[in-house]
Amino acid sequence: MSTPDDAARPPLAWAARLGLRRGLTEFRHMLRSPEDIGWNVVIGVGILVYLVTQRDSVIPGSGGLTLPDLALPGILAATILFGMVMGPAFALSTEVEEGTVLRLRTTPRGTTTYTVGMVVGQVLGAVPMLVLVLAPWPFLLGDPMHQGPGGWVAVVGWLLLGTLATLPIGIVGGALAGRPTRVMLFVMAPVVALAFLSGVFGPQTIPPWAAGPVQAFPLYWLAHGLRATTLPAGAEGLELAGAWHPEIAALVLLAWAVVGLAVAPVVLRRSTARQTASALAERLQALVRG
């Protein structure tokens, strides 16, 4: 049964459209920020320069694959992981500390608008880095799509699925951390450790003891799906099971996406409910004293 308060609330679609506009506005601000664009350019150019110097480095036991061949899926997976987890976590924890999240309590469907805006802003924010890396790749390192041009469609699909699977982790991490300093310890440190253990730049780098546990997380399967799409036949011998399993990769990523997108709004609402004006004032006073 609906209540007068429910009837007074704006439609969910209205809140989603407002969030979409907010995300697009944040993306435009990013494109106009010399610091943000400069960071993307420095990282993207640095990656390409290093790989160009290693383009003749053949990976032992890979059947002739070069370092750039094997690195591309890992670069794409790492871009999604760090962009979709660390970006939202730092942004959300900062806005919790500044009181932005507190103001969501006074805005109709504020949590929905905020969540949609963050998702849109972070997804679009990853595009410049992907373009900077992928656009010059064929001219500097040769065609990276060993399974034909149609593979690019599959790559886009993997990137979108990986985004949906990992972005809620950043939202939950930022909401629970509450402060940027805590994000470093409780979100960034585990994510960096997971990246090293998951063999993001090749399954041959996975420690034997970690081979089982890392398969429960989305990063391994995102990198696996990208490798299955970009690498030539025969490269599956490098995988843990010696074969491609894109269907398992898609199911694991989809499961993380479904659970994450269900849990993240709940955690964000509870984080908002815990915020009080007095607690915000105490944090601000602590910052001033510090």
C-alpha positions as CSV (number, residue, x, y, z in Angstrom):
1,M,0.0,0.0,0.0
2,S,1.4,3.4,-0.9
3,T,1.6,6.2,1.6
4,P,1.2,10.0,1.1
5,D,5.0,10.2,1.5
6,D,5.5,7.7,-1.3
7,A,3.1,9.6,-3.5
8,A,5.0,12.8,-2.9
9,R,8.3,11.3,-3.9
10,P,9.4,11.9,-7.5
11,P,9.4,9.0,-9.9
12,L,12.4,6.7,-10.0
13,A,13.0,7.4,-13.7
14,W,13.1,11.1,-12.9
15,A,15.8,10.5,-10.3
16,A,17.8,8.3,-12.8
17,R,17.7,11.0,-15.4
18,L,18.9,13.6,-12.9
19,G,21.7,11.2,-12.0
20,L,22.6,10.8,-15.7
21,R,22.8,14.6,-16.1
22,R,25.0,14.8,-13.0
23,G,27.3,12.1,-14.3
24,L,27.6,13.8,-17.7
25,T,28.4,17.1,-16.0
26,E,31.1,15.5,-13.9
27,F,32.6,14.0,-17.1
28,R,32.6,17.4,-18.8
29,H,34.4,18.9,-15.8
30,M,37.0,16.1,-16.0
31,L,37.6,16.8,-19.7
32,R,38.2,20.5,-18.8
33,S,40.6,19.7,-16.0
34,P,44.3,19.9,-17.0
35,E,45.2,17.7,-14.0
36,D,42.8,14.9,-14.9
37,I,43.7,14.9,-18.6
38,G,47.4,15.3,-17.9
39,W,47.3,12.3,-15.6
40,N,45.6,10.1,-18.3
41,V,48.1,11.3,-20.9
42,V,51.1,10.6,-18.7
43,I,50.0,7.1,-17.7
44,G,48.8,6.2,-21.2
45,V,51.9,7.4,-23.0
46,G,54.1,5.8,-20.3
47,I,52.4,2.4,-20.9
48,L,52.8,2.7,-24.7
49,V,56.5,3.8,-24.5
50,Y,57.4,0.9,-22.3
51,L,55.6,-1.7,-24.5
52,V,57.1,-0.3,-27.6
53,T,60.5,-0.9,-26.1
54,Q,59.5,-4.4,-25.3
55,R,57.6,-5.3,-28.5
56,D,60.2,-7.9,-29.5
57,S,60.2,-9.6,-26.1
58,V,58.8,-13.1,-26.5
59,I,57.2,-14.7,-23.5
60,P,58.8,-18.2,-22.9
61,G,56.4,-21.1,-23.4
62,S,53.7,-18.9,-25.0
63,G,54.1,-20.1,-28.6
64,G,55.6,-16.8,-29.8
65,L,53.5,-14.3,-28.0
66,T,55.2,-11.0,-27.2
67,L,55.0,-9.0,-24.0
68,P,52.5,-6.5,-25.6
69,D,50.3,-9.3,-26.8
70,L,49.9,-10.7,-23.3
71,A,49.9,-7.3,-21.6
72,L,46.9,-5.8,-23.4
73,P,44.2,-7.8,-21.7
74,G,45.8,-7.1,-18.4
75,I,46.0,-3.4,-19.0
76,L,42.4,-3.3,-19.9
77,A,41.4,-5.3,-16.9
78,A,43.5,-3.2,-14.6
79,T,42.1,0.0,-16.0
80,I,38.6,-1.2,-15.2
81,L,39.5,-2.5,-11.7
82,F,41.4,0.5,-10.5
83,G,39.1,3.0,-12.2
84,M,35.9,1.5,-11.0
85,V,37.0,0.6,-7.5
86,M,39.4,3.3,-6.4
87,G,37.6,6.2,-8.2
88,P,34.2,5.7,-6.5
89,A,35.8,4.7,-3.2
90,F,37.8,7.9,-2.9
91,A,35.1,10.1,-4.3
92,L,32.4,8.7,-2.0
93,S,34.5,8.8,1.2
94,T,35.5,12.4,0.4
95,E,31.9,13.4,0.0
96,V,31.0,11.6,3.2
97,E,33.6,13.6,5.0
98,E,32.5,16.9,3.4
99,G,28.9,16.4,4.1
100,T,27.6,15.8,0.6
101,V,26.2,12.4,1.6
102,L,24.5,13.9,4.6
103,R,22.6,16.2,2.3
104,L,21.2,13.2,0.4
105,R,18.8,12.7,3.3
106,T,17.0,15.9,2.5
107,T,16.8,15.3,-1.2
108,P,13.9,13.1,-2.7
109,R,15.4,10.0,-4.1
110,G,18.8,11.5,-3.4
111,T,20.6,8.1,-3.1
112,T,19.3,7.0,-6.5
113,T,20.4,10.2,-8.2
114,Y,23.8,10.1,-6.5
115,T,24.4,6.4,-7.4
116,V,23.4,6.8,-11.0
117,G,25.5,10.0,-11.3
118,M,28.6,8.2,-9.8
119,V,28.2,5.2,-12.1
120,V,27.8,7.3,-15.2
121,G,30.7,9.7,-14.2
122,Q,33.1,6.8,-13.4
123,V,32.3,4.8,-16.5
124,L,32.8,7.8,-18.8
125,G,35.9,8.7,-16.8
126,A,37.6,5.5,-17.9
127,V,37.1,6.2,-21.6
128,P,40.0,8.7,-22.1
129,M,42.5,6.2,-20.7
130,L,41.2,3.4,-22.9
131,V,41.2,5.6,-26.0
132,L,44.8,6.8,-25.3
133,V,46.0,3.2,-25.0
134,L,44.0,1.5,-27.8
135,A,43.9,4.2,-30.5
136,P,47.7,4.3,-31.2
137,W,48.2,0.6,-30.5
138,P,47.8,-0.7,-34.1
139,F,50.2,1.8,-35.4
140,L,52.9,1.3,-32.8
141,L,52.5,-2.4,-31.8
142,G,50.5,-4.0,-34.6
143,D,46.9,-5.3,-34.7
144,P,46.2,-6.6,-31.1
145,M,43.0,-8.4,-32.1
146,H,44.3,-11.9,-33.1
147,Q,40.8,-13.3,-33.5
148,G,39.6,-10.8,-36.0
149,P,37.9,-7.4,-36.0
150,G,34.7,-8.8,-34.5
151,G,36.6,-9.3,-31.3
152,W,36.4,-5.6,-30.6
153,V,32.7,-6.0,-30.0
154,A,33.4,-8.7,-27.5
155,V,36.1,-6.6,-25.8
156,V,33.5,-3.8,-25.3
157,G,31.2,-6.4,-23.8
158,W,33.8,-7.6,-21.4
159,L,34.7,-4.1,-20.3
160,L,31.0,-3.2,-19.6
161,L,30.5,-6.5,-17.7
162,G,33.7,-5.9,-15.8
163,T,32.5,-2.4,-15.0
164,L,29.2,-3.6,-13.6
165,A,31.0,-6.3,-11.5
166,T,33.6,-4.0,-10.0
167,L,32.1,-0.6,-9.6
168,P,29.7,-1.6,-6.7
169,I,32.8,-2.7,-4.8
170,G,34.1,0.8,-5.0
171,I,30.8,2.2,-3.8
172,V,30.6,-0.2,-0.9
173,G,34.2,0.4,0.0
174,G,33.9,4.1,0.0
175,A,30.7,4.1,2.0
176,L,32.1,1.8,4.7
177,A,35.5,3.5,4.8
178,G,33.9,7.0,5.4
179,R,37.3,8.8,5.1
180,P,39.8,8.9,2.2
181,T,42.6,7.9,4.6
182,R,40.8,4.7,5.5
183,V,40.3,4.0,1.8
184,M,44.0,3.6,1.4
185,L,44.1,0.8,4.0
186,F,40.8,-0.9,3.7
187,V,40.2,-0.7,-0.1
188,M,43.3,0.2,-2.0
189,A,45.7,-2.2,-0.2
190,P,43.4,-5.3,-0.8
191,V,42.8,-4.3,-4.4
192,V,46.5,-3.9,-5.2
193,A,47.2,-7.3,-3.5
194,L,44.4,-8.9,-5.5
195,A,45.8,-7.4,-8.8
196,F,49.2,-9.0,-8.1
197,L,47.8,-12.4,-7.1
198,S,45.2,-12.6,-9.9
199,G,47.7,-12.8,-12.7
200,V,46.2,-9.8,-14.4
201,F,49.3,-9.7,-16.8
202,G,49.3,-13.4,-17.3
203,P,48.2,-16.5,-15.4
204,Q,51.8,-17.7,-15.2
205,T,52.4,-15.0,-12.6
206,I,49.8,-16.4,-10.2
207,P,51.4,-18.1,-7.1
208,P,50.3,-21.7,-6.9
209,W,48.7,-21.2,-3.5
210,A,46.5,-18.4,-4.8
211,A,45.3,-20.2,-7.9
212,G,42.1,-21.3,-6.3
213,P,41.1,-18.3,-4.2
214,V,41.6,-15.7,-6.9
215,Q,39.0,-17.4,-9.1
216,A,36.3,-16.3,-6.7
217,F,37.0,-12.7,-7.6
218,P,36.0,-10.8,-10.7
219,L,39.5,-9.6,-11.7
220,Y,40.8,-13.0,-12.7
221,W,37.8,-13.7,-14.9
222,L,37.7,-10.3,-16.5
223,A,41.3,-10.7,-17.5
224,H,40.6,-14.3,-18.6
225,G,37.7,-13.2,-20.8
226,L,39.8,-10.5,-22.4
227,R,42.6,-12.9,-23.1
228,A,40.1,-15.4,-24.6
229,T,39.0,-12.7,-26.9
230,T,42.2,-11.1,-28.0
231,L,44.9,-13.9,-28.0
232,P,45.3,-16.4,-30.8
233,A,44.4,-20.1,-30.7
234,G,46.9,-22.0,-28.7
235,A,47.4,-19.3,-26.0
236,E,44.9,-21.1,-23.8
237,G,47.7,-23.4,-22.8
238,L,48.9,-20.6,-20.5
239,E,45.6,-20.6,-18.5
240,L,45.3,-22.4,-15.1
241,A,43.0,-25.0,-16.6
242,G,44.7,-25.0,-20.0
243,A,41.5,-23.9,-21.8
244,W,39.3,-20.9,-22.4
245,H,36.2,-20.7,-20.3
246,P,34.5,-17.5,-21.4
247,E,31.0,-18.8,-20.3
248,I,32.3,-19.2,-16.7
249,A,34.0,-15.8,-16.8
250,A,30.7,-14.2,-17.9
251,L,28.7,-15.9,-15.2
252,V,31.1,-15.0,-12.4
253,L,31.2,-11.4,-13.5
254,L,27.4,-11.3,-13.9
255,A,27.0,-12.8,-10.4
256,W,29.2,-10.1,-8.9
257,A,27.3,-7.4,-10.8
258,V,23.9,-8.6,-9.7
259,V,24.9,-9.0,-6.1
260,G,26.9,-5.8,-6.0
261,L,24.2,-3.6,-7.7
262,A,21.7,-4.9,-5.1
263,V,24.0,-4.4,-2.1
264,A,25.6,-1.1,-3.0
265,P,22.4,1.1,-2.7
266,V,21.6,-0.6,0.6
267,V,25.0,0.1,2.1
268,L,24.9,3.7,0.7
269,R,21.5,4.3,2.3
270,R,22.6,3.0,5.6
271,S,25.8,5.1,5.4
272,T,23.6,8.1,4.7
273,A,21.3,7.3,7.7
274,R,24.3,7.2,10.0
275,Q,25.4,10.7,9.1
276,T,24.5,13.5,11.4
277,A,25.2,17.2,11.4
278,S,26.9,17.0,14.7
279,A,29.2,14.2,13.5
280,L,30.1,16.2,10.4
281,A,30.8,19.3,12.6
282,E,33.2,17.2,14.8
283,R,35.1,15.9,11.7
284,L,35.4,19.5,10.4
285,Q,36.7,20.7,13.7
286,A,39.2,17.8,13.8
287,L,40.4,18.8,10.3
288,V,40.8,22.4,11.4
289,R,42.7,21.4,14.5
290,G,44.9,19.0,12.5
